[in-house]
Amino acid sequence: MPKIILIVDDSQTMRSMVSAILADGGHRTVTAADGYQALQVLYREKPHLVILDIMMPRMDGLETLRRIRELSSVPVLILSAKGGEDDKVLAFEEGADDYVTKPFGKRELVARVDALLRRSAIRPQEQFEGVISVCGGDIVIEAQARHVAVQGTKVKLTPREYDLLHLLALNAGAVLPHETIIRRVWGYNYEGNIDNLKLYVWYLRRKIEPDPKQPRYLLTERGVGYRLMK
């Protein structure tokens, strides 16, 4: 089945051009002219990937990216005329998965999109609803408020701990490889830093597990990654 790709850009010409390029690559596209429309389409269509411009009216791309990351771990590729190193670093820090500078080559764009889709461990139908219940109902996440309760008791998490738990919850039952988690939670600049990931898994277990030394919710798949129970 063709993947659904959301294209967010205030230029109708750019939206049409990128849509045509990706359609030739076998994908189905949906579009939005600004960040507010993008969030509406995100809820409705549940795309497999988002292509996002930075310079847009009403809500710019970085703010849109922040809003997306509060609700979803869908891969996001920034497509922008802003090509400075600081611009790219900021986008990655906000949760972008890749960055392409305008003007761009058609083959490069398709290749980067396909690579992101291959690497992504996110299930096509992510849970975009406001409440996510996992681990047999023992852990409940209110995504919009970023609240977490374990067996009915509210647990205070740091922003990074929450992002890690939220990503695992969106993929409950599936094993997420170390590098996939690192890219989604920390960004490309942290690739290979598995020790940092292990440290945050320990932090998180201390807050959500009855016995952190014998976890029953957040499980280690040795040599591969981590899995949160459904």
SULNOR-V808156 format. One record per pair of residues at least 24 apart in sequence whose ideal C-beta (glycine too) atoms are under 6 Angstrom apart, sorted by the first residue. I is the first residue (numbers start at 1). J is the second residue. D is the distance in Angstrom with one decimal. If there is no record, write none. Layout:
[[I/J/D] [I/J/D]]
This chain:
[[2/26/5.6] [2/27/5.3] [2/28/4.5] [3/27/5.1] [3/48/4.2] [3/117/5.7] [4/28/5.3] [4/45/5.8] [4/47/4.4] [4/48/5.4] [5/29/5.1] [5/47/5.9] [5/49/5.0] [6/30/5.3] [6/41/5.7] [6/47/4.1] [6/50/4.6] [7/31/4.8] [7/51/4.9] [8/32/4.8] [8/38/4.3] [8/52/4.7] [9/53/4.2] [10/34/6.0] [10/56/4.5] [21/106/5.1] [25/110/4.5] [34/58/4.7] [34/59/6.0] [35/59/3.0] [35/64/3.4] [38/64/5.5] [39/67/5.8] [43/128/5.5] [46/125/5.8] [48/124/5.9] [49/75/4.8] [49/116/5.9] [50/74/5.8] [50/76/4.7] [51/77/5.1] [51/79/5.2] [52/76/5.7] [52/78/5.6] [53/79/6.0] [53/80/5.7] [54/80/4.2] [54/82/5.5] [62/94/5.6] [65/94/4.9] [65/95/5.8] [66/94/5.8] [69/95/4.2] [71/128/5.9] [71/143/5.4] [72/126/5.6] [73/122/5.6] [73/167/4.8] [73/170/5.3] [73/184/5.3] [75/116/4.5] [75/120/5.0] [92/187/4.0] [92/188/5.7] [121/176/5.2] [121/180/4.9] [126/170/5.4] [127/170/5.8] [132/169/5.0] [134/169/4.9] [134/172/4.4] [134/228/6.0] [135/217/4.6] [135/229/4.8] [141/169/5.6] [150/208/5.1] [155/207/5.2] [161/203/5.8] [161/204/5.1] [164/200/5.7] [164/204/5.9] [165/204/6.0] [168/228/3.8] [169/228/5.9] [172/228/5.0] [172/230/4.5] [173/230/4.1] [175/221/4.8] [175/224/5.7] [175/225/5.4] [175/227/4.7] [176/225/4.9] [176/226/6.0] [177/224/5.9] [177/225/4.3] [178/225/4.9]]
